[in-house]
Amino acid sequence: MTRAEDIVLILEIREIAVPDDVRARFATSTDLDQLAVWFDRAVKAESIDDLFA
């Protein structure tokens, strides 16, 4: 499982909808530091917007 897939899984478990464009953004990101930030934010997010704030 990739970091992008981990982020989506966390969000889905937390019942936060993940639009297709956001899934694509995660999946195509090659910036490991940014993926780490999104992962950390996914753990605490209340909405998808919290990941990009």
PDB file of N, CA, C and O in Angstrom:
ATOM      1  N   MET A   1       0.854  -1.181   0.000  1.00  0.00           N
ATOM      2  CA  MET A   1       0.000   0.000   0.000  1.00  0.00           C
ATOM      3  C   MET A   1       0.902   1.246   0.000  1.00  0.00           C
ATOM      4  O   MET A   1       1.899   1.306   0.719  1.00  0.00           O
ATOM      5  N   THR A   2       0.536   2.215  -0.803  1.00  0.00           N
ATOM      6  CA  THR A   2       1.313   3.453  -0.895  1.00  0.00           C
ATOM      7  C   THR A   2       0.842   4.456   0.151  1.00  0.00           C
ATOM      8  O   THR A   2      -0.217   4.292   0.756  1.00  0.00           O
ATOM      9  N   ARG A   3       1.634   5.480   0.350  1.00  0.00           N
ATOM     10  CA  ARG A   3       1.255   6.542   1.299  1.00  0.00           C
ATOM     11  C   ARG A   3      -0.045   7.190   0.843  1.00  0.00           C
ATOM     12  O   ARG A   3      -0.900   7.496   1.674  1.00  0.00           O
ATOM     13  N   ALA A   4      -0.209   7.404  -0.451  1.00  0.00           N
ATOM     14  CA  ALA A   4      -1.443   7.991  -0.972  1.00  0.00           C
ATOM     15  C   ALA A   4      -2.639   7.111  -0.634  1.00  0.00           C
ATOM     16  O   ALA A   4      -3.688   7.616  -0.233  1.00  0.00           O
ATOM     17  N   GLU A   5      -2.491   5.812  -0.790  1.00  0.00           N
ATOM     18  CA  GLU A   5      -3.574   4.888  -0.449  1.00  0.00           C
ATOM     19  C   GLU A   5      -3.856   4.904   1.050  1.00  0.00           C
ATOM     20  O   GLU A   5      -5.006   4.783   1.472  1.00  0.00           O
ATOM     21  N   ASP A   6      -2.809   5.051   1.845  1.00  0.00           N
ATOM     22  CA  ASP A   6      -2.988   5.144   3.298  1.00  0.00           C
ATOM     23  C   ASP A   6      -3.823   6.367   3.676  1.00  0.00           C
ATOM     24  O   ASP A   6      -4.693   6.292   4.544  1.00  0.00           O
ATOM     25  N   ILE A   7      -3.554   7.480   3.022  1.00  0.00           N
ATOM     26  CA  ILE A   7      -4.293   8.711   3.300  1.00  0.00           C
ATOM     27  C   ILE A   7      -5.772   8.518   2.979  1.00  0.00           C
ATOM     28  O   ILE A   7      -6.639   8.870   3.779  1.00  0.00           O
ATOM     29  N   VAL A   8      -6.051   7.962   1.814  1.00  0.00           N
ATOM     30  CA  VAL A   8      -7.440   7.728   1.409  1.00  0.00           C
ATOM     31  C   VAL A   8      -8.113   6.769   2.391  1.00  0.00           C
ATOM     32  O   VAL A   8      -9.258   6.993   2.782  1.00  0.00           O
ATOM     33  N   LEU A   9      -7.428   5.719   2.788  1.00  0.00           N
ATOM     34  CA  LEU A   9      -7.997   4.755   3.726  1.00  0.00           C
ATOM     35  C   LEU A   9      -8.349   5.417   5.054  1.00  0.00           C
ATOM     36  O   LEU A   9      -9.435   5.193   5.588  1.00  0.00           O
ATOM     37  N   ILE A  10      -7.454   6.217   5.583  1.00  0.00           N
ATOM     38  CA  ILE A  10      -7.729   6.922   6.843  1.00  0.00           C
ATOM     39  C   ILE A  10      -8.978   7.785   6.698  1.00  0.00           C
ATOM     40  O   ILE A  10      -9.858   7.766   7.559  1.00  0.00           O
ATOM     41  N   LEU A  11      -9.048   8.534   5.614  1.00  0.00           N
ATOM     42  CA  LEU A  11     -10.198   9.410   5.403  1.00  0.00           C
ATOM     43  C   LEU A  11     -11.486   8.615   5.273  1.00  0.00           C
ATOM     44  O   LEU A  11     -12.517   9.001   5.825  1.00  0.00           O
ATOM     45  N   GLU A  12     -11.429   7.508   4.547  1.00  0.00           N
ATOM     46  CA  GLU A  12     -12.632   6.681   4.394  1.00  0.00           C
ATOM     47  C   GLU A  12     -13.059   6.065   5.724  1.00  0.00           C
ATOM     48  O   GLU A  12     -14.253   6.013   6.019  1.00  0.00           O
ATOM     49  N   ILE A  13     -12.125   5.607   6.516  1.00  0.00           N
ATOM     50  CA  ILE A  13     -12.450   5.061   7.838  1.00  0.00           C
ATOM     51  C   ILE A  13     -13.101   6.132   8.705  1.00  0.00           C
ATOM     52  O   ILE A  13     -14.008   5.847   9.487  1.00  0.00           O
ATOM     53  N   ARG A  14     -12.629   7.364   8.559  1.00  0.00           N
ATOM     54  CA  ARG A  14     -13.183   8.474   9.330  1.00  0.00           C
ATOM     55  C   ARG A  14     -14.445   9.030   8.693  1.00  0.00           C
ATOM     56  O   ARG A  14     -14.985  10.033   9.158  1.00  0.00           O
ATOM     57  N   GLU A  15     -14.922   8.381   7.621  1.00  0.00           N
ATOM     58  CA  GLU A  15     -16.144   8.749   6.910  1.00  0.00           C
ATOM     59  C   GLU A  15     -16.084  10.156   6.315  1.00  0.00           C
ATOM     60  O   GLU A  15     -17.059  10.907   6.340  1.00  0.00           O
ATOM     61  N   ILE A  16     -14.911  10.485   5.781  1.00  0.00           N
ATOM     62  CA  ILE A  16     -14.716  11.746   5.072  1.00  0.00           C
ATOM     63  C   ILE A  16     -14.664  11.412   3.584  1.00  0.00           C
ATOM     64  O   ILE A  16     -13.822  10.629   3.143  1.00  0.00           O
ATOM     65  N   ALA A  17     -15.562  12.006   2.823  1.00  0.00           N
ATOM     66  CA  ALA A  17     -15.629  11.748   1.389  1.00  0.00           C
ATOM     67  C   ALA A  17     -14.358  12.238   0.704  1.00  0.00           C
ATOM     68  O   ALA A  17     -13.848  13.319   1.001  1.00  0.00           O
ATOM     69  N   VAL A  18     -13.858  11.418  -0.220  1.00  0.00           N
ATOM     70  CA  VAL A  18     -12.646  11.763  -0.962  1.00  0.00           C
ATOM     71  C   VAL A  18     -13.003  11.823  -2.453  1.00  0.00           C
ATOM     72  O   VAL A  18     -13.139  10.790  -3.109  1.00  0.00           O
ATOM     73  N   PRO A  19     -13.153  13.039  -2.975  1.00  0.00           N
ATOM     74  CA  PRO A  19     -13.506  13.182  -4.391  1.00  0.00           C
ATOM     75  C   PRO A  19     -12.411  12.601  -5.299  1.00  0.00           C
ATOM     76  O   PRO A  19     -11.252  12.495  -4.900  1.00  0.00           O
ATOM     77  N   ASP A  20     -12.791  12.237  -6.497  1.00  0.00           N
ATOM     78  CA  ASP A  20     -11.850  11.642  -7.445  1.00  0.00           C
ATOM     79  C   ASP A  20     -10.652  12.539  -7.736  1.00  0.00           C
ATOM     80  O   ASP A  20      -9.530  12.052  -7.875  1.00  0.00           O
ATOM     81  N   ASP A  21     -10.886  13.861  -7.829  1.00  0.00           N
ATOM     82  CA  ASP A  21      -9.770  14.756  -8.123  1.00  0.00           C
ATOM     83  C   ASP A  21      -8.762  14.787  -6.980  1.00  0.00           C
ATOM     84  O   ASP A  21      -7.561  14.930  -7.214  1.00  0.00           O
ATOM     85  N   VAL A  22      -9.239  14.654  -5.753  1.00  0.00           N
ATOM     86  CA  VAL A  22      -8.337  14.617  -4.592  1.00  0.00           C
ATOM     87  C   VAL A  22      -7.578  13.290  -4.564  1.00  0.00           C
ATOM     88  O   VAL A  22      -6.382  13.270  -4.273  1.00  0.00           O
ATOM     89  N   ARG A  23      -8.253  12.200  -4.859  1.00  0.00           N
ATOM     90  CA  ARG A  23      -7.579  10.890  -4.952  1.00  0.00           C
ATOM     91  C   ARG A  23      -6.441  10.965  -5.974  1.00  0.00           C
ATOM     92  O   ARG A  23      -5.337  10.480  -5.729  1.00  0.00           O
ATOM     93  N   ALA A  24      -6.730  11.576  -7.110  1.00  0.00           N
ATOM     94  CA  ALA A  24      -5.723  11.707  -8.162  1.00  0.00           C
ATOM     95  C   ALA A  24      -4.560  12.574  -7.697  1.00  0.00           C
ATOM     96  O   ALA A  24      -3.401  12.295  -8.006  1.00  0.00           O
ATOM     97  N   ARG A  25      -4.874  13.615  -6.961  1.00  0.00           N
ATOM     98  CA  ARG A  25      -3.815  14.495  -6.445  1.00  0.00           C
ATOM     99  C   ARG A  25      -2.885  13.727  -5.515  1.00  0.00           C
ATOM    100  O   ARG A  25      -1.666  13.879  -5.590  1.00  0.00           O
ATOM    101  N   PHE A  26      -3.450  12.910  -4.646  1.00  0.00           N
ATOM    102  CA  PHE A  26      -2.628  12.087  -3.761  1.00  0.00           C
ATOM    103  C   PHE A  26      -1.809  11.090  -4.569  1.00  0.00           C
ATOM    104  O   PHE A  26      -0.603  10.950  -4.363  1.00  0.00           O
ATOM    105  N   ALA A  27      -2.473  10.401  -5.489  1.00  0.00           N
ATOM    106  CA  ALA A  27      -1.841   9.313  -6.239  1.00  0.00           C
ATOM    107  C   ALA A  27      -0.711   9.788  -7.146  1.00  0.00           C
ATOM    108  O   ALA A  27       0.237   9.044  -7.395  1.00  0.00           O
ATOM    109  N   THR A  28      -0.805  11.003  -7.632  1.00  0.00           N
ATOM    110  CA  THR A  28       0.212  11.502  -8.558  1.00  0.00           C
ATOM    111  C   THR A  28       1.305  12.308  -7.869  1.00  0.00           C
ATOM    112  O   THR A  28       2.273  12.711  -8.515  1.00  0.00           O
ATOM    113  N   SER A  29       1.167  12.547  -6.586  1.00  0.00           N
ATOM    114  CA  SER A  29       2.177  13.312  -5.873  1.00  0.00           C
ATOM    115  C   SER A  29       3.452  12.484  -5.702  1.00  0.00           C
ATOM    116  O   SER A  29       3.405  11.319  -5.307  1.00  0.00           O
ATOM    117  N   THR A  30       4.573  13.102  -6.004  1.00  0.00           N
ATOM    118  CA  THR A  30       5.871  12.464  -5.793  1.00  0.00           C
ATOM    119  C   THR A  30       6.642  13.139  -4.670  1.00  0.00           C
ATOM    120  O   THR A  30       7.785  12.776  -4.388  1.00  0.00           O
ATOM    121  N   ASP A  31       6.019  14.116  -4.031  1.00  0.00           N
ATOM    122  CA  ASP A  31       6.634  14.862  -2.937  1.00  0.00           C
ATOM    123  C   ASP A  31       6.366  14.134  -1.621  1.00  0.00           C
ATOM    124  O   ASP A  31       5.282  14.253  -1.051  1.00  0.00           O
ATOM    125  N   LEU A  32       7.341  13.391  -1.149  1.00  0.00           N
ATOM    126  CA  LEU A  32       7.159  12.587   0.066  1.00  0.00           C
ATOM    127  C   LEU A  32       6.889  13.442   1.297  1.00  0.00           C
ATOM    128  O   LEU A  32       6.159  13.024   2.196  1.00  0.00           O
ATOM    129  N   ASP A  33       7.473  14.631   1.341  1.00  0.00           N
ATOM    130  CA  ASP A  33       7.216  15.527   2.472  1.00  0.00           C
ATOM    131  C   ASP A  33       5.762  15.985   2.478  1.00  0.00           C
ATOM    132  O   ASP A  33       5.133  16.044   3.534  1.00  0.00           O
ATOM    133  N   GLN A  34       5.225  16.309   1.300  1.00  0.00           N
ATOM    134  CA  GLN A  34       3.821  16.733   1.216  1.00  0.00           C
ATOM    135  C   GLN A  34       2.894  15.577   1.569  1.00  0.00           C
ATOM    136  O   GLN A  34       1.903  15.774   2.273  1.00  0.00           O
ATOM    137  N   LEU A  35       3.199  14.391   1.098  1.00  0.00           N
ATOM    138  CA  LEU A  35       2.389  13.224   1.445  1.00  0.00           C
ATOM    139  C   LEU A  35       2.393  12.989   2.956  1.00  0.00           C
ATOM    140  O   LEU A  35       1.371  12.607   3.526  1.00  0.00           O
ATOM    141  N   ALA A  36       3.518  13.212   3.597  1.00  0.00           N
ATOM    142  CA  ALA A  36       3.603  13.052   5.049  1.00  0.00           C
ATOM    143  C   ALA A  36       2.720  14.075   5.758  1.00  0.00           C
ATOM    144  O   ALA A  36       2.068  13.754   6.751  1.00  0.00           O
ATOM    145  N   VAL A  37       2.700  15.297   5.251  1.00  0.00           N
ATOM    146  CA  VAL A  37       1.845  16.343   5.830  1.00  0.00           C
ATOM    147  C   VAL A  37       0.386  15.961   5.673  1.00  0.00           C
ATOM    148  O   VAL A  37      -0.385  16.059   6.627  1.00  0.00           O
ATOM    149  N   TRP A  38       0.000  15.529   4.492  1.00  0.00           N
ATOM    150  CA  TRP A  38      -1.394  15.122   4.260  1.00  0.00           C
ATOM    151  C   TRP A  38      -1.779  13.940   5.141  1.00  0.00           C
ATOM    152  O   TRP A  38      -2.892  13.882   5.662  1.00  0.00           O
ATOM    153  N   PHE A  39      -0.854  13.001   5.304  1.00  0.00           N
ATOM    154  CA  PHE A  39      -1.109  11.834   6.156  1.00  0.00           C
ATOM    155  C   PHE A  39      -1.393  12.282   7.592  1.00  0.00           C
ATOM    156  O   PHE A  39      -2.371  11.852   8.203  1.00  0.00           O
ATOM    157  N   ASP A  40      -0.530  13.148   8.121  1.00  0.00           N
ATOM    158  CA  ASP A  40      -0.710  13.645   9.488  1.00  0.00           C
ATOM    159  C   ASP A  40      -2.029  14.395   9.636  1.00  0.00           C
ATOM    160  O   ASP A  40      -2.731  14.230  10.634  1.00  0.00           O
ATOM    161  N   ARG A  41      -2.362  15.203   8.665  1.00  0.00           N
ATOM    162  CA  ARG A  41      -3.613  15.966   8.713  1.00  0.00           C
ATOM    163  C   ARG A  41      -4.829  15.050   8.594  1.00  0.00           C
ATOM    164  O   ARG A  41      -5.867  15.326   9.195  1.00  0.00           O
ATOM    165  N   ALA A  42      -4.715  13.971   7.831  1.00  0.00           N
ATOM    166  CA  ALA A  42      -5.833  13.039   7.649  1.00  0.00           C
ATOM    167  C   ALA A  42      -6.258  12.418   8.971  1.00  0.00           C
ATOM    168  O   ALA A  42      -7.435  12.121   9.177  1.00  0.00           O
ATOM    169  N   VAL A  43      -5.309  12.226   9.852  1.00  0.00           N
ATOM    170  CA  VAL A  43      -5.600  11.612  11.149  1.00  0.00           C
ATOM    171  C   VAL A  43      -6.535  12.487  11.976  1.00  0.00           C
ATOM    172  O   VAL A  43      -7.348  11.976  12.747  1.00  0.00           O
ATOM    173  N   LYS A  44      -6.421  13.803  11.818  1.00  0.00           N
ATOM    174  CA  LYS A  44      -7.194  14.735  12.644  1.00  0.00           C
ATOM    175  C   LYS A  44      -8.277  15.492  11.877  1.00  0.00           C
ATOM    176  O   LYS A  44      -9.073  16.208  12.485  1.00  0.00           O
ATOM    177  N   ALA A  45      -8.317  15.346  10.577  1.00  0.00           N
ATOM    178  CA  ALA A  45      -9.229  16.135   9.743  1.00  0.00           C
ATOM    179  C   ALA A  45     -10.690  15.870  10.074  1.00  0.00           C
ATOM    180  O   ALA A  45     -11.088  14.757  10.417  1.00  0.00           O
ATOM    181  N   GLU A  46     -11.468  16.932   9.956  1.00  0.00           N
ATOM    182  CA  GLU A  46     -12.911  16.807  10.104  1.00  0.00           C
ATOM    183  C   GLU A  46     -13.592  16.904   8.728  1.00  0.00           C
ATOM    184  O   GLU A  46     -14.756  16.536   8.570  1.00  0.00           O
ATOM    185  N   SER A  47     -12.845  17.404   7.745  1.00  0.00           N
ATOM    186  CA  SER A  47     -13.341  17.480   6.370  1.00  0.00           C
ATOM    187  C   SER A  47     -12.141  17.392   5.436  1.00  0.00           C
ATOM    188  O   SER A  47     -10.997  17.531   5.867  1.00  0.00           O
ATOM    189  N   ILE A  48     -12.408  17.161   4.164  1.00  0.00           N
ATOM    190  CA  ILE A  48     -11.336  17.054   3.189  1.00  0.00           C
ATOM    191  C   ILE A  48     -10.580  18.375   3.091  1.00  0.00           C
ATOM    192  O   ILE A  48      -9.383  18.381   2.804  1.00  0.00           O
ATOM    193  N   ASP A  49     -11.256  19.479   3.325  1.00  0.00           N
ATOM    194  CA  ASP A  49     -10.615  20.806   3.252  1.00  0.00           C
ATOM    195  C   ASP A  49      -9.506  20.963   4.288  1.00  0.00           C
ATOM    196  O   ASP A  49      -8.566  21.729   4.073  1.00  0.00           O
ATOM    197  N   ASP A  50      -9.602  20.255   5.400  1.00  0.00           N
ATOM    198  CA  ASP A  50      -8.593  20.348   6.450  1.00  0.00           C
ATOM    199  C   ASP A  50      -7.220  19.863   5.970  1.00  0.00           C
ATOM    200  O   ASP A  50      -6.197  20.267   6.523  1.00  0.00           O
ATOM    201  N   LEU A  51      -7.189  19.028   4.979  1.00  0.00           N
ATOM    202  CA  LEU A  51      -5.906  18.544   4.469  1.00  0.00           C
ATOM    203  C   LEU A  51      -5.143  19.614   3.722  1.00  0.00           C
ATOM    204  O   LEU A  51      -3.914  19.582   3.659  1.00  0.00           O
ATOM    205  N   PHE A  52      -5.867  20.560   3.158  1.00  0.00           N
ATOM    206  CA  PHE A  52      -5.249  21.570   2.296  1.00  0.00           C
ATOM    207  C   PHE A  52      -5.249  22.963   2.920  1.00  0.00           C
ATOM    208  O   PHE A  52      -4.964  23.951   2.243  1.00  0.00           O
ATOM    209  N   ALA A  53      -5.562  23.040   4.183  1.00  0.00           N
ATOM    210  CA  ALA A  53      -5.625  24.358   4.863  1.00  0.00           C
ATOM    211  C   ALA A  53      -4.234  24.886   5.160  1.00  0.00           C
ATOM    212  O   ALA A  53      -4.093  25.971   5.724  1.00  0.00           O
TER     213      ALA A  53
END
